[in-house]
Amino acid sequence: MSTPPELTEQTSYELVTRALESIGGPQTVYRNPRMAFAFDAIRNLEFEGYQIEVRYGEISTPAIATVNGWVWEIHDQDIELLMPPLKRKPRTV
């Protein structure tokens, strides 16, 4: 089983956009508040071997999509990069 290659910002954006379009677009996720304990508050999708997690927005929290460390905030008509993957420094002993 091979692992997919490292993602760039553009590729992660395209994957998240495809995932959102497959479930009805950004407005469906952004304007569809769920309870934090709801069974369907999170959608897990797979595109091109990458796992994409979409968390629906609530009144107090934004809608978020993540893929391989890239975190995207979902707005009504678009998505915006919230945080790139963390680059960990190697530990020296």
LOTOR-791790 format. One record per residue: residue number from 1; chain; x, y, z of N, C-alpha, C in turn. Coordinates in nm, 3 decimals, decimal comma, always signed. Example, Ala and Ser with C-alpha at 12.3 -4.5 7.8 and 13.67 -1.06 7.14 Angstrom:
<atoms>
atom nr 1 kette A n_u +1,319 n_v -0,569 n_w +0,780 ca_u +1,230 ca_v -0,450 ca_w +0,780 c_u +1,320 c_v -0,330 c_w +0,780
atom nr 2 kette A n_u +1,285 n_v -0,225 n_w +0,708 ca_u +1,367 ca_v -0,106 ca_w +0,714 c_u +1,290 c_v +0,003 c_w +0,787
</atoms>
This chain:
<atoms>
atom nr 1 kette A n_u +0,084 n_v -0,117 n_w +0,000 ca_u +0,000 ca_v +0,000 ca_w +0,000 c_u +0,089 c_v +0,124 c_w +0,000
atom nr 2 kette A n_u +0,075 n_v +0,210 n_w -0,099 ca_u +0,159 ca_v +0,328 ca_w -0,108 c_u +0,091 c_v +0,447 c_w -0,042
atom nr 3 kette A n_u +0,173 n_v +0,536 n_w +0,010 ca_u +0,119 ca_v +0,658 ca_w +0,071 c_u +0,116 c_v +0,767 c_w -0,035
atom nr 4 kette A n_u +0,013 n_v +0,853 n_w -0,033 ca_u +0,007 ca_v +0,961 ca_w -0,131 c_u +0,120 c_v +1,061 c_w -0,107
atom nr 5 kette A n_u +0,162 n_v +1,131 n_w -0,212 ca_u +0,271 ca_v +1,228 ca_w -0,196 c_u +0,230 c_v +1,346 c_w -0,108
atom nr 6 kette A n_u +0,330 n_v +1,419 n_w -0,059 ca_u +0,308 ca_v +1,537 ca_w +0,025 c_u +0,225 c_v +1,639 c_w -0,052
atom nr 7 kette A n_u +0,134 n_v +1,704 n_w +0,016 ca_u +0,044 ca_v +1,801 ca_w -0,047 c_u +0,103 c_v +1,942 c_w -0,050
atom nr 8 kette A n_u +0,073 n_v +2,014 n_w -0,156 ca_u +0,100 ca_v +2,157 ca_w -0,161 c_u -0,027 c_v +2,230 c_w -0,121
atom nr 9 kette A n_u -0,017 n_v +2,359 n_w -0,099 ca_u -0,135 ca_v +2,438 ca_w -0,064 c_u -0,240 c_v +2,429 c_w -0,174
atom nr 10 kette A n_u -0,197 n_v +2,442 n_w -0,300 ca_u -0,291 ca_v +2,440 ca_w -0,412 c_u -0,361 c_v +2,305 c_w -0,423
atom nr 11 kette A n_u -0,287 n_v +2,195 n_w -0,410 ca_u -0,347 ca_v +2,062 ca_w -0,420 c_u -0,445 c_v +2,037 c_w -0,306
atom nr 12 kette A n_u -0,408 n_v +2,079 n_w -0,185 ca_u -0,500 ca_v +2,059 ca_w -0,072 c_u -0,627 c_v +2,143 c_w -0,091
atom nr 13 kette A n_u -0,613 n_v +2,265 n_w -0,144 ca_u -0,728 ca_v +2,350 ca_w -0,174 c_u -0,822 c_v +2,281 c_w -0,274
atom nr 14 kette A n_u -0,764 n_v +2,224 n_w -0,379 ca_u -0,844 ca_v +2,157 ca_w -0,481 c_u -0,916 c_v +2,035 c_w -0,424
atom nr 15 kette A n_u -0,848 n_v +1,958 n_w -0,339 ca_u -0,911 ca_v +1,841 ca_w -0,278 c_u -1,027 c_v +1,881 c_w -0,186
atom nr 16 kette A n_u -1,006 n_v +1,984 n_w -0,105 ca_u -1,112 ca_v +2,031 ca_w -0,015 c_u -1,229 c_v +2,085 c_w -0,097
atom nr 17 kette A n_u -1,201 n_v +2,158 n_w -0,203 ca_u -1,307 ca_v +2,211 ca_w -0,289 c_u -1,389 c_v +2,098 c_w -0,349
atom nr 18 kette A n_u -1,321 n_v +1,994 n_w -0,398 ca_u -1,392 ca_v +1,878 ca_w -0,453 c_u -1,477 c_v +1,809 c_w -0,348
atom nr 19 kette A n_u -1,423 n_v +1,795 n_w -0,228 ca_u -1,498 ca_v +1,731 ca_w -0,119 c_u -1,623 c_v +1,812 c_w -0,085
atom nr 20 kette A n_u -1,607 n_v +1,944 n_w -0,077 ca_u -1,722 ca_v +2,030 ca_w -0,046 c_u -1,828 c_v +2,022 c_w -0,155
atom nr 21 kette A n_u -1,786 n_v +2,024 n_w -0,280 ca_u -1,881 ca_v +2,017 ca_w -0,390 c_u -1,956 c_v +1,884 c_w -0,389
atom nr 22 kette A n_u -1,890 n_v +1,777 n_w -0,345 ca_u -1,956 ca_v +1,646 ca_w -0,342 c_u -2,064 c_v +1,637 c_w -0,235
atom nr 23 kette A n_u -2,061 n_v +1,726 n_w -0,136 ca_u -2,165 ca_v +1,724 ca_w -0,032 c_u -2,256 c_v +1,847 c_w -0,039
atom nr 24 kette A n_u -2,251 n_v +1,920 n_w -0,150 ca_u -2,346 ca_v +2,030 ca_w -0,170 c_u -2,288 c_v +2,169 c_w -0,173
atom nr 25 kette A n_u -2,156 n_v +2,184 n_w -0,163 ca_u -2,093 ca_v +2,314 ca_w -0,170 c_u -2,068 c_v +2,375 c_w -0,034
atom nr 26 kette A n_u -1,985 n_v +2,482 n_w -0,030 ca_u -1,950 ca_v +2,544 ca_w +0,097 c_u -2,070 c_v +2,598 c_w +0,175
atom nr 27 kette A n_u -2,170 n_v +2,650 n_w +0,105 ca_u -2,285 ca_v +2,706 ca_w +0,175 c_u -2,363 c_v +2,600 c_w +0,251
atom nr 28 kette A n_u -2,358 n_v +2,476 n_w +0,207 ca_u -2,427 ca_v +2,367 ca_w +0,277 c_u -2,361 c_v +2,340 c_w +0,411
atom nr 29 kette A n_u -2,230 n_v +2,351 n_w +0,415 ca_u -2,155 ca_v +2,324 ca_w +0,538 c_u -2,157 c_v +2,447 c_w +0,629
atom nr 30 kette A n_u -2,138 n_v +2,564 n_w +0,569 ca_u -2,130 ca_v +2,690 ca_w +0,644 c_u -2,264 c_v +2,728 c_w +0,706
atom nr 31 kette A n_u -2,371 n_v +2,711 n_w +0,634 ca_u -2,503 ca_v +2,755 ca_w +0,680 c_u -2,589 c_v +2,640 c_w +0,732
atom nr 32 kette A n_u -2,525 n_v +2,535 n_w +0,779 ca_u -2,601 ca_v +2,421 ca_w +0,827 c_u -2,552 c_v +2,384 c_w +0,967
atom nr 33 kette A n_u -2,584 n_v +2,466 n_w +1,067 ca_u -2,531 ca_v +2,437 ca_w +1,201 c_u -2,581 c_v +2,305 c_w +1,256
atom nr 34 kette A n_u -2,491 n_v +2,235 n_w +1,322 ca_u -2,522 ca_v +2,106 ca_w +1,385 c_u -2,488 c_v +2,118 c_w +1,533
atom nr 35 kette A n_u -2,545 n_v +2,035 n_w +1,610 ca_u -2,508 ca_v +2,027 ca_w +1,751 c_u -2,373 c_v +1,958 c_w +1,761
atom nr 36 kette A n_u -2,294 n_v +1,996 n_w +1,858 ca_u -2,160 ca_v +1,938 ca_w +1,873 c_u -2,165 c_v +1,787 c_w +1,892
atom nr 37 kette A n_u -2,272 n_v +1,737 n_w +1,949 ca_u -2,282 ca_v +1,595 ca_w +1,976 c_u -2,360 c_v +1,520 c_w +1,867
atom nr 38 kette A n_u -2,397 n_v +1,586 n_w +1,760 ca_u -2,473 ca_v +1,522 ca_w +1,653 c_u -2,389 c_v +1,417 c_w +1,583
atom nr 39 kette A n_u -2,454 n_v +1,311 n_w +1,539 ca_u -2,383 ca_v +1,203 ca_w +1,470 c_u -2,328 c_v +1,247 c_w +1,335
atom nr 40 kette A n_u -2,391 n_v +1,345 n_w +1,273 ca_u -2,349 ca_v +1,388 ca_w +1,140 c_u -2,281 c_v +1,525 c_w +1,141
atom nr 41 kette A n_u -2,216 n_v +1,562 n_w +1,250 ca_u -2,148 ca_v +1,692 ca_w +1,258 c_u -2,015 c_v +1,691 c_w +1,184
atom nr 42 kette A n_u -1,963 n_v +1,573 n_w +1,153 ca_u -1,836 ca_v +1,559 ca_w +1,082 c_u -1,856 c_v +1,464 c_w +0,964
atom nr 43 kette A n_u -1,802 n_v +1,501 n_w +0,848 ca_u -1,803 ca_v +1,412 ca_w +0,732 c_u -1,660 c_v +1,376 c_w +0,699
atom nr 44 kette A n_u -1,634 n_v +1,249 n_w +0,679 ca_u -1,503 ca_v +1,201 ca_w +0,636 c_u -1,515 c_v +1,151 c_w +0,493
atom nr 45 kette A n_u -1,435 n_v +1,210 n_w +0,406 ca_u -1,437 ca_v +1,175 ca_w +0,264 c_u -1,297 c_v +1,136 c_w +0,219
atom nr 46 kette A n_u -1,288 n_v +1,068 n_w +0,107 ca_u -1,157 ca_v +1,032 ca_w +0,052 c_u -1,154 c_v +1,067 c_w -0,096
atom nr 47 kette A n_u -1,050 n_v +1,140 n_w -0,134 ca_u -1,025 ca_v +1,174 ca_w -0,274 c_u -0,879 c_v +1,150 c_w -0,303
atom nr 48 kette A n_u -0,851 n_v +1,077 n_w -0,410 ca_u -0,714 ca_v +1,051 ca_w -0,455 c_u -0,625 c_v +0,996 c_w -0,344
atom nr 49 kette A n_u -0,680 n_v +0,917 n_w -0,254 ca_u -0,603 ca_v +0,856 ca_w -0,147 c_u -0,585 c_v +0,943 c_w -0,024
atom nr 50 kette A n_u -0,639 n_v +1,063 n_w -0,023 ca_u -0,628 ca_v +1,154 ca_w +0,092 c_u -0,758 c_v +1,153 c_w +0,170
atom nr 51 kette A n_u -0,746 n_v +1,151 n_w +0,302 ca_u -0,863 ca_v +1,160 ca_w +0,390 c_u -0,893 c_v +1,308 c_w +0,416
atom nr 52 kette A n_u -1,016 n_v +1,348 n_w +0,394 ca_u -1,058 ca_v +1,486 ca_w +0,414 c_u -1,169 c_v +1,485 c_w +0,519
atom nr 53 kette A n_u -1,149 n_v +1,564 n_w +0,623 ca_u -1,249 ca_v +1,575 ca_w +0,730 c_u -1,315 c_v +1,711 c_w +0,720
atom nr 54 kette A n_u -1,447 n_v +1,712 n_w +0,713 ca_u -1,524 ca_v +1,836 ca_w +0,707 c_u -1,608 c_v +1,845 c_w +0,833
atom nr 55 kette A n_u -1,587 n_v +1,953 n_w +0,909 ca_u -1,665 ca_v +1,978 ca_w +1,031 c_u -1,763 c_v +2,091 c_w +1,002
atom nr 56 kette A n_u -1,890 n_v +2,062 n_w +1,020 ca_u -1,994 ca_v +2,162 ca_w +0,995 c_u -1,983 c_v +2,276 c_w +1,094
atom nr 57 kette A n_u -2,019 n_v +2,396 n_w +1,049 ca_u -2,015 ca_v +2,513 ca_w +1,134 c_u -2,127 c_v +2,514 c_w +1,236
atom nr 58 kette A n_u -2,103 n_v +2,583 n_w +1,345 ca_u -2,204 ca_v +2,604 ca_w +1,448 c_u -2,208 c_v +2,753 c_w +1,477
atom nr 59 kette A n_u -2,292 n_v +2,794 n_w +1,566 ca_u -2,304 ca_v +2,937 ca_w +1,596 c_u -2,172 c_v +2,991 c_w +1,649
atom nr 60 kette A n_u -2,105 n_v +2,915 n_w +1,734 ca_u -1,983 ca_v +2,965 ca_w +1,797 c_u -1,854 c_v +2,914 c_w +1,734
atom nr 61 kette A n_u -1,862 n_v +2,827 n_w +1,635 ca_u -1,741 ca_v +2,774 ca_w +1,572 c_u -1,755 c_v +2,777 c_w +1,421
atom nr 62 kette A n_u -1,644 n_v +2,801 n_w +1,352 ca_u -1,650 ca_v +2,804 ca_w +1,205 c_u -1,655 c_v +2,663 c_w +1,148
atom nr 63 kette A n_u -1,697 n_v +2,653 n_w +1,024 ca_u -1,689 ca_v +2,527 ca_w +0,951 c_u -1,543 c_v +2,510 c_w +0,908
atom nr 64 kette A n_u -1,490 n_v +2,388 n_w +0,924 ca_u -1,348 ca_v +2,362 ca_w +0,901 c_u -1,334 c_v +2,236 c_w +0,816
atom nr 65 kette A n_u -1,234 n_v +2,237 n_w +0,727 ca_u -1,197 ca_v +2,116 ca_w +0,653 c_u -1,047 c_v +2,095 c_w +0,672
atom nr 66 kette A n_u -1,006 n_v +1,970 n_w +0,692 ca_u -0,865 ca_v +1,938 ca_w +0,708 c_u -0,826 c_v +1,826 c_w +0,613
atom nr 67 kette A n_u -0,704 n_v +1,836 n_w +0,563 ca_u -0,647 ca_v +1,731 ca_w +0,480 c_u -0,495 c_v +1,733 c_w +0,499
atom nr 68 kette A n_u -0,441 n_v +1,626 n_w +0,549 ca_u -0,295 ca_v +1,611 ca_w +0,572 c_u -0,232 c_v +1,731 c_w +0,642
atom nr 69 kette A n_u -0,295 n_v +1,782 n_w +0,744 ca_u -0,239 ca_v +1,892 ca_w +0,820 c_u -0,280 c_v +2,031 c_w +0,771
atom nr 70 kette A n_u -0,329 n_v +2,041 n_w +0,650 ca_u -0,378 ca_v +2,169 ca_w +0,598 c_u -0,516 c_v +2,193 c_w +0,656
atom nr 71 kette A n_u -0,539 n_v +2,309 n_w +0,717 ca_u -0,667 ca_v +2,342 ca_w +0,780 c_u -0,728 c_v +2,459 c_w +0,704
atom nr 72 kette A n_u -0,851 n_v +2,440 n_w +0,658 ca_u -0,922 ca_v +2,540 ca_w +0,579 c_u -1,050 c_v +2,582 c_w +0,650
atom nr 73 kette A n_u -1,075 n_v +2,712 n_w +0,654 ca_u -1,200 ca_v +2,764 ca_w +0,710 c_u -1,298 c_v +2,781 c_w +0,595
atom nr 74 kette A n_u -1,417 n_v +2,728 n_w +0,613 ca_u -1,519 ca_v +2,730 ca_w +0,509 c_u -1,611 c_v +2,848 c_w +0,531
atom nr 75 kette A n_u -1,626 n_v +2,930 n_w +0,426 ca_u -1,716 ca_v +3,044 ca_w +0,429 c_u -1,835 c_v +3,015 c_w +0,339
atom nr 76 kette A n_u -1,924 n_v +3,110 n_w +0,327 ca_u -2,046 ca_v +3,092 ca_w +0,249 c_u -2,017 c_v +3,057 c_w +0,102
atom nr 77 kette A n_u -1,926 n_v +3,127 n_w +0,040 ca_u -1,899 ca_v +3,105 ca_w -0,102 c_u -1,759 c_v +3,054 c_w -0,134
atom nr 78 kette A n_u -1,668 n_v +3,054 n_w -0,035 ca_u -1,531 ca_v +3,013 ca_w -0,063 c_u -1,469 c_v +2,950 c_w +0,060
atom nr 79 kette A n_u -1,342 n_v +2,914 n_w +0,047 ca_u -1,267 ca_v +2,863 ca_w +0,161 c_u -1,137 c_v +2,942 c_w +0,172
atom nr 80 kette A n_u -1,084 n_v +2,949 n_w +0,293 ca_u -0,965 ca_v +3,029 ca_w +0,321 c_u -0,869 c_v +2,946 c_w +0,406
atom nr 81 kette A n_u -0,741 n_v +2,955 n_w +0,372 ca_u -0,641 ca_v +2,881 ca_w +0,449 c_u -0,635 c_v +2,936 c_w +0,591
atom nr 82 kette A n_u -0,653 n_v +2,849 n_w +0,688 ca_u -0,646 ca_v +2,887 ca_w +0,828 c_u -0,509 c_v +2,855 c_w +0,885
atom nr 83 kette A n_u -0,454 n_v +2,737 n_w +0,846 ca_u -0,325 ca_v +2,697 ca_w +0,901 c_u -0,260 c_v +2,591 c_w +0,812
atom nr 84 kette A n_u -0,134 n_v +2,611 n_w +0,774 ca_u -0,063 ca_v +2,507 ca_w +0,701 c_u -0,017 c_v +2,397 c_w +0,798
atom nr 85 kette A n_u +0,031 n_v +2,285 n_w +0,746 ca_u +0,080 ca_v +2,179 ca_w +0,835 c_u +0,196 c_v +2,229 c_w +0,921
atom nr 86 kette A n_u +0,202 n_v +2,183 n_w +1,043 ca_u +0,313 ca_v +2,219 ca_w +1,131 c_u +0,438 c_v +2,145 c_w +1,088
atom nr 87 kette A n_u +0,547 n_v +2,215 n_w +1,086 ca_u +0,676 ca_v +2,152 ca_w +1,055 c_u +0,748 c_v +2,134 c_w +1,187
atom nr 88 kette A n_u +0,764 n_v +2,011 n_w +1,225 ca_u +0,829 ca_v +1,980 ca_w +1,352 c_u +0,980 c_v +1,974 c_w +1,334
atom nr 89 kette A n_u +1,050 n_v +2,034 n_w +1,429 ca_u +1,195 ca_v +2,027 ca_w +1,427 c_u +1,239 c_v +1,895 c_w +1,487
atom nr 90 kette A n_u +1,343 n_v +1,834 n_w +1,432 ca_u +1,390 ca_v +1,708 ca_w +1,489 c_u +1,446 c_v +1,731 c_w +1,628
atom nr 91 kette A n_u +1,416 n_v +1,637 n_w +1,717 ca_u +1,466 ca_v +1,647 ca_w +1,855 c_u +1,610 c_v +1,602 c_w +1,860
atom nr 92 kette A n_u +1,689 n_v +1,678 n_w +1,931 ca_u +1,827 ca_v +1,638 ca_w +1,954 c_u +1,841 c_v +1,602 c_w +2,100
atom nr 93 kette A n_u +1,916 n_v +1,499 n_w +2,124 ca_u +1,932 ca_v +1,453 ca_w +2,261 c_u +2,070 c_v +1,485 c_w +2,311
</atoms>
